[in-house]
Amino acid sequence: MARYTGPVCRLCRRQGEKLFLKGERCFTPKCAIERRNYPPGSHISRRRRISEWGIQLKEKQKARFIYSVMERQMRLHFAKAQRRPGATGENLLQILETRLDNVVFRLGFADSRRQSRQLVRHGHLMVNGHKTDIPSFIVKAGDTISWTQRGIKTEFYKVRIKEVQGKAVPEWLSLDQQAMEGRVLNLPQRADMERKIEDRLIVEFYSR
């Protein structure tokens, strides 16, 4: 499956803001935005005015980078959001939030979505007691997310079980810190999703 393998800090610099793609590093002075707060590549002094289409494209790319999805997958999610009743933009963000790799990140089982994607792909997580190695798997209300026996035996698990202690999770999720098991209480609402994303601009981009 295709995925972006380049430096993620470059994506933040391209957007001109922190997207928090590298976990704890983003909160330290080592963050690329703190050290080099300008776009990557060759620089020219003349600034160009961004068109309306460019603004929409930038917002769509931001959502892609944050949730670590490729363009084809993003279009599939958007088509699915259109078929659902309600606001398309909110439906799209709800789909992105309920991806398994994002839920694993939200529960604190990983420091970043890229790391949670790797955990899922390597078969360390289960949904409702069944091993699921598809990062784009969409969870539903009532689903439980837990670790496989293979995942429990890893050194990474031993580190995570200490780091999740006292960690706050979104209201639409619950976390049993002792059992290292998460549960989807209900589907996320707009207030529970990424507030820095203007979903209206994404809908306008794909509706052109």
C-alpha positions in Angstrom: 0.0 0.0 0.0 1.4 3.4 -1.0 2.4 5.8 1.8 4.5 8.9 2.3 8.0 7.9 3.4 9.7 11.3 3.3 10.6 13.6 6.2 7.3 14.6 8.0 8.8 17.8 9.4 8.9 19.0 5.7 5.1 18.7 5.6 4.7 21.0 8.6 7.1 23.6 7.0 5.2 23.4 3.8 1.9 24.2 5.6 3.6 26.9 7.7 2.2 25.5 11.0 2.7 22.6 13.4 0.7 19.5 12.4 2.1 17.5 15.3 3.3 14.6 13.2 6.2 13.4 15.3 4.7 13.1 18.8 6.6 14.6 21.7 9.3 16.1 19.4 6.8 18.7 18.2 6.6 20.1 21.7 10.4 20.6 22.0 12.8 23.2 20.5 13.9 20.5 18.0 10.6 21.0 16.1 11.3 22.1 12.5 8.8 25.0 12.7 10.7 26.3 15.7 14.1 26.1 14.0 13.2 26.9 10.4 9.8 28.6 10.1 9.8 28.9 6.3 8.8 26.6 3.4 11.3 24.0 2.2 13.2 24.3 -1.1 14.6 27.3 -2.9 13.4 30.7 -1.6 12.5 33.8 -3.5 11.8 37.2 -2.0 8.6 37.8 -4.1 5.4 36.6 -2.5 2.6 35.4 -4.6 -1.0 35.8 -3.7 -2.7 32.4 -3.1 -5.8 31.8 -5.2 -9.0 30.5 -3.8 -8.3 27.1 -5.3 -4.8 27.2 -3.7 -6.4 27.9 -0.2 -8.7 24.9 -0.7 -5.9 22.7 -1.9 -3.7 23.7 1.1 -6.5 22.8 3.6 -7.1 19.4 1.9 -3.4 18.6 2.0 -3.3 19.6 5.7 -6.1 17.1 6.5 -4.2 14.4 4.5 -1.0 15.1 6.3 -2.5 15.1 9.8 -4.4 11.8 9.3 -1.6 10.3 7.2 -3.7 9.3 4.2 -2.9 9.3 0.5 -4.9 11.1 -2.1 -6.7 8.1 -3.5 -7.8 7.1 0.0 -8.9 10.7 0.8 -11.1 10.7 -2.3 -12.7 7.4 -1.3 -13.4 8.8 2.2 -14.9 11.9 0.7 -17.2 9.8 -1.6 -18.3 7.8 1.4 -19.0 11.0 3.3 -21.2 12.3 0.5 -23.3 9.2 0.6 -24.0 9.6 4.4 -26.8 11.9 5.6 -25.8 15.2 7.1 -23.0 17.7 6.4 -20.4 16.2 4.1 -17.5 18.0 5.7 -18.4 16.8 9.2 -19.0 13.2 7.8 -15.5 13.3 6.3 -13.8 14.3 9.5 -15.8 11.6 11.4 -14.6 9.0 9.0 -11.0 10.1 9.4 -11.3 10.2 13.2 -12.8 6.6 13.3 -10.0 5.1 11.3 -8.3 2.4 13.4 -4.9 4.0 13.2 -6.3 7.3 14.4 -8.2 5.6 17.3 -5.0 3.8 18.4 -3.3 7.2 18.4 -6.1 8.9 20.3 -6.0 6.1 23.0 -2.3 6.8 23.6 -1.1 3.5 22.3 1.3 5.4 20.0 3.0 8.8 19.9 1.9 9.7 16.4 -0.5 8.5 13.7 2.4 7.2 11.7 3.5 5.1 14.6 0.0 3.8 15.3 -0.3 2.9 11.6 2.9 0.8 11.9 1.5 -0.9 15.1 -1.7 -1.9 13.2 0.2 -3.1 10.1 2.4 -5.3 12.2 -0.6 -7.0 13.7 -0.2 -5.8 17.3 -3.9 -4.7 17.7 -7.2 -6.3 17.8 -10.8 -5.0 17.3 -13.4 -7.0 19.2 -11.0 -9.8 19.8 -9.9 -10.2 16.2 -6.5 -9.2 14.9 -6.9 -6.3 12.4 -4.0 -5.1 10.4 -5.8 -2.6 8.2 -5.1 1.0 9.4 -8.1 2.3 7.4 -10.5 0.0 9.2 -13.5 2.1 10.4 -14.5 1.4 14.0 -18.1 1.7 15.2 -19.7 2.6 18.5 -19.3 -0.3 21.0 -16.0 -1.6 19.4 -13.1 -2.5 21.7 -9.5 -2.1 20.7 -6.9 -4.2 22.5 -3.5 -5.7 22.0 -2.7 -9.1 20.6 -0.5 -11.6 22.6 2.3 -10.9 20.1 2.0 -7.1 20.8 2.0 -7.6 24.6 5.3 -9.4 24.4 7.1 -6.4 22.7 9.3 -3.9 24.5 7.2 -1.2 23.0 4.2 -2.4 24.9 6.1 -2.3 28.2 6.9 1.3 27.6 3.4 2.3 26.5 1.7 0.7 29.5 3.6 3.2 31.7 3.1 6.2 29.5 -0.7 5.8 29.2 -1.1 6.1 33.0 -3.1 9.3 33.7 -3.5 10.0 30.0 -6.7 11.8 29.0 -8.6 10.5 26.0 -11.4 12.1 24.0 -14.9 11.9 25.4 -16.1 9.5 22.7 -13.5 6.9 23.8 -12.8 5.2 27.1 -9.5 3.6 28.1 -8.9 0.9 30.7 -5.3 1.7 31.6 -4.6 -1.5 33.5 -5.9 -3.8 30.7 -4.6 -1.5 28.0 -8.0 -1.8 26.2 -10.0 1.0 24.6 -13.6 1.2 23.8 -15.6 3.4 21.3 -18.4 4.9 23.3 -20.0 6.8 20.4 -19.1 8.4 17.2 -17.2 11.7 17.5 -19.0 15.0 17.0 -17.5 18.1 15.4 -16.3 19.4 18.8 -14.3 16.2 19.3 -12.5 16.4 15.9 -9.4 18.3 14.7 -10.5 21.9 15.1 -7.7 23.3 13.0 -9.2 21.8 9.8 -11.7 23.9 7.8 -13.8 21.0 6.4 -15.8 23.5 4.3 -12.8 24.3 2.2 -12.1 20.6 1.6 -15.7 20.1 0.4 -15.4 23.1 -1.9 -12.1 21.6 -3.3 -13.6 18.2 -4.2 -16.9 19.8 -5.4 -15.2 21.9 -8.1 
